[in-house]
């Protein structure tokens, strides 16, 4: 957490220091600056980073400017904040200049994609060297050393805040611009115009959006209803929550740990994930995801977190043409049509459980939670109604198909 001292507080700190101290420290400025630059180099080497000469010179210049400004304040003393009549003393002009300098430095670091670690390392090193030299000289008393330490800390906070402001301003604008470029790329990849975007267009947009082009992708439709906050998805996922259909494009969806990562990101929300397809077929994955989302909204499929298209293929198949399934049900379930609705439901449930249990009455009873004798009694009735058709593999397949459809979709209009 940073803070910024008011002018009066800054003046109170430096007023406790002898003005001659600034003059005594002035010859040390080149040494302090080089010590700071050397510390920055050591830090970069420890992190396997290479410092460009222009970057080194930029850091050297701002650290030198900071040290000179701090010494100016000591030499100006309390007058650095203005006199009693409200007129600004020369130090106030220095204050505005140093803040502008560090705000510009922070902005420049952000434009180059760098943080402010070099600046912080350099300022800490400069302060430590100055403190050590004065302590060795033993020429100022303990109270003055305490005042110097507090003034140094406050000055570091002041210029760090200015640099952070410039950095955040540019970084914020850059983040928004990057978000717009990624939204544009997502729009192009999901366009359903019937014509595929040119590879060169996608490549150019991907470079501008800082997105590595994958071989395969899957589209996830996002449902944030009831969620207190937006999902924070992995950085390589293209996402646009402002679309009419909030969605995300997931690269390499079949990669190790990808689904778990997506589920963690979607905690508290629900996503419907389409199939993995080549990048140029992303609109097809979106279309498939829509099909599953419709079933989820209708209550045909349920679940929290990420619903995968590939996990619900039977439901998708049976719901694709309900009129056709209803006609098949009308033909295959005709023997039940004369029964009352409640009885027809019981008999249909028993027949499905029997088929799913491999014609085993005990297994069907466990599924239905009824006594096996009840299953056997009903099956004798069903064998009388359906006749030899219950022993025909093709007829059994069609029966199980329509009975599963009824369980998923509810009673079909034409099976009555």
N, C-alpha and C positions, 0 to 999 in steps of 0.2 A: 504494500500500500504506500503510495507516495503522497506528499503534501507540498504545498507551496507557501513559503513565508510571505507575509505582507512586507511592504517596504520598511515600515517602522521596525518590525522584528529583525529584519536583516541588519538594519543600522544598529540596533541594540547589541547584536552579537559582535560586529566588527568594531564597535566603539570601545569594547573592553580590551582591544589589542593595541599595542603601541604602533603608531604609524610607521616608525622606523623599521618595524618587522618586515613590512612589504619590500622596502628597499634592500634589506639584508637578503631576502629570498630571491630577489629579481635575477641575480646572476645564475641561480640554479635552474631557471626555466628550461634552457636547452637540455640539461641533464635530466630533469624531471620528465620532459617530453620523450626523450630517447628511452628512458627506463620503461615508460608506459608502452611505447611501440614494441620494445623487446618482449615485454610481458604478453602483448597481443600475439606476437609471432610464436612464442612458446605455446600459447593456448591453441593456436591454429594447427601447429605441428602435432600436438597431442591428440587432436581430433582429425588428423589426416586431411587437413584443408590447406589449400594454397592461396596465399594472399597476393592479389595483384598489386603491382607497384602503385598504380593510381589510387587504389583503395588505401594503401598504407599512407600515402601523402595526404589523403583527405582526412584520415584519423589524426595524423600528426598535426595538421593545421588546426582542427577544432580543439584538440587537447591543449595546444599552445595558446590558443585564444582564450580558453577557459582559465588557464593558470594566470595569464596576464590580467584578465578581468578580476579574478579573485584578489590578486595583489593590489590592483588599482583601488579596490574597495577598502582594503586595509589602510592604504596610504591616505585615502580620502577620509577615513574614519566615519564618524556619525554623519558627516555631511553628505554621505553617499545617498541619503534618502531625501534630501531637501532640508531647508531651514524652517525656522518657526513661522515664517510668513507664507509658507506653502509654495515657495519657489523651488523648482527642482535644481539640485546640484548636478555637477557633471556626471557623477556616478549613476544617476537615473538613466541617462542616455546610454551608458555602458550596459545597464541592466536590460534595456529594450533590445540593444544590438545583440547581446549574447543569447537572449531567448530566440531572436529571429535566426541567428546562426545555427543554433541547435535544432530548432524546428525544421529548418531547411536540410540539415544533416540527416535527421530522422526520416524525412520524406525521401531523400535520395537513397538511403539504405533500403527503404521499402520498395522503391522502384526497381532496385537491383535484386530484389528477392532475398535480402539479408535482414537479420535481426539486429538488435542493439547490443549484443554481447561484447563486441570489440570495444565499444564506447565505455561500457561499464567496467570492463577489465582495465582499460587505460586510466580511467578516473580514479579507481581504487588504488592502482599502483602509484600514480602521481601523489595522491594524498599520503600514502604510506611512506614514500621516500621523503617527502617534505617533513613529515612528523618525525621520522628517524633522525634526519639531519639536525633538526632543532633540539631534539632530546640529547643528542651527542654534544651539541654546543653548550648545553647547560647554562644558557644566557637569559632565559625567561623563566618566571616563577610558575608554580604549579597552577595557580588560578588562570594565568594567561594561557597555559597549555590546554586547560579544560575549555576555555573560551574558543581557542583556535580549533579544537576538535569539533565543538558544536557548530562553529561557523562553516568548517569544511563539510560536515555532514549535510547541513542545510543547503549549502551551495550545490553539492552533488545532486540532492533531491530536486533542486530548482532546474538545473540544466537537463537532468534526466527526464523530468516531466515535460519540458519543452520538446526534447527529442521524441519522446513517446507520443506527444500530440501530433507532430508532423508525420511520424511513422503510421499512426492509427488512421489519420486522415487519408493518406494515400492507400494504405492497405484496405481500408473500408471501401474506397472507390474501386480498387482493383478487384476485391471480392465480388462486388455487385456486377462489374463488367464481366468477370469470369462466369458468374451465375447466368447472365443473359446469353453469353456465348454457348454455354452448355445447354440452356433451354432451346436455343436455336438448333443446335446439333440434334437434340432429341426430337424436335419437331420434324426435321428433315428425315431422320431415320425411321420415324413412325408414320410418315406421310402415306396415305392410302390412295394415292392418285392413280395407281396402276402402272406407274413408270418408276423404275428404280433410280435413285440418285447416282450420279456419276461417281466413280471411285475417287477421282481427283477432287471433287467437291467435298466428299466426306473426309478425305485426308486433310484438306485445308482447314475445314471446320474443326476437326479433331485436334489439329495442332494448336489452333487458336484457343480451344477449350482445355488444352493440356490433358488430353484424354488419349490413352493408348488404345488403338483400334484392336479389338479381339476378333477371334474367328467365329465364336458362337456367343449368343446372348439369349436372354429370356426377359419378357416384359412382366412387371408386377403392377397390378392395379392396387392402389392404397386406399384403405378405408380408415379415416381418422376419427370417425364418429365416436364420441365418448372418451376420446383421448385428450389429456390435458396439455400435451405438447407434441410438436411435430417430431417424427422419427429422425434420428441422426444416423444416416446410412453411411456405409463405407465410402471413402473418397473417390473410388473408381466407379461408383454407381452414378449414372446420370439420372437426376430426379427433377421433377417439376410438379410442385404442389399447387400451382396456380391454374393448371389445366382444368377443363370441365371434368375430365377424368384424371385425377391426380395419379401419376404413375412413375415408375422407375425402370430404367434399362439396366439389367444386371449382366455384366460381362462374365464369361466363363462360369455359367451357373452350375455346371456339374463338377467344378473344381473342388479339391479337398477343403472341407470346412466352410464352403461358401454358404450353404443353406443354414448352418448353425449361426454364422455371422449375421445373416439377414434376419433370422429369428430373434437374435439378441437386439438388433437395431430396431425391430418392429415391436418390442415388448410394450404391451398396452394398446397396440393397434392390430389391424388385421390386413393381410395382403393376400391377393390371389395371383399366383405365379403361373404364367403360361409356359409352354414347352420350350426347351432349348432348341434354337434354330441358328442357321448361318446368319451373319449380320444383315445381309441384304434381304432376309425374310422376317425381319423384326415385326412388320405389320401383321404377319400371320400369327406370331406369338401373342400379340395384343388381341387379335380377334378370338383366339382360343381362350385367353384369360377372361374376356368378356363373357363367353359362354358359361364358364365356371362361376363367375361372379353373379350371373343371373340365377343359377341354381342355388347359390348361397343366399341370395336375397329372398328366394322363394322358400327357403328352408329345406330344400331337397338334400343339400349337403350342409354339414355344420362343422364347427371347429374354430379354435382361436389360433392366433399366430399366422403362419404362412400356409395357405391351402395350395397344394401343388396340383396342377392340371393332370399330371401323369398318375396321381393317386386316385383319380375319380373317373377313369375312362368308362367303366360300365354305366355309371349314372349319366355321363355325357352322351353315350351311345343311345341309351334308352330314351333320353329326353329329346333327341335330335328331331324325331318326327313322331310326335305324340298321336297324331291322327292315324298313322300307319300302325303304331303299336296298339291303339284302341281297336282298330279293325281286326288285328290278329287276336286280341283278347275276346272280341265278340264271337269269333269263330271257335277258338279253343275252349272258352269258358261257357259256351252255350248250354252244356248240361246243368249248369248252376242257375240259369236265368229264371227258373220257375220258383226258386226259393225266396223267402223273405230276406231283406237286406242283411239283418243281423246274422241269420243262419248262413247266408252266402259268404259273409266275411269270415266266419269261423271255419267253414269248409275250405275256403281258399287259403287261409293261414295254415291249416293242417296239411293240405296238399303240398304247399311250398316247403314246410318243415320236413315232410317225408322225403321229398325229392332232394333237398339239401343234405339230408342225413343218410343218403344212399339207400333209401327204402327201408330204413330201420326204425321201427316203432318206438324203441326205447330212446334213440337219439332225438327223434322228433318230439317226444314227450318232454325231454330236457329243454329243448329249445322253447317249447310252448309253456313249460311249467305246469303241465297237467299229467294225469295218470296215463301210463302206457295203454291201459285197457280202453281209455277214451279215444286214444289215437287209433287203435285197432278197430273199434266200433265205427268211427268216422270213415276210415279207409275202406271198410266193407261197403259202406254206402257209396263212396266215391267210385269204387270199382264197378258197382252196379250202374252208376250214372255214366261213366266214361267208357266202360267196356274194355275191349282189347287195346284201345288207344293208350292206356296207361303203361302197357308193356312195349310199346313201339318207341325206339330211341329218338326218332325224329319228332314224334308227338310230345315226348317228355321234354325234349329240349325247348320246343316252342312253349309248352306249358310253363316251364320254369322261367323262361324269358318274360312272358306276360305277367306272371305272378310277382316276379322281382320288380317289374315296372309299376305294378299296382302298389307295392310296398313303398317304392320311392316317390311316386307321383300321386298316390291316392287313387280311388276308384276312377276308372277311365270311362268316358261317356258312353262308349259303344260296347262295354262288356256286360251291360245289364240286360 
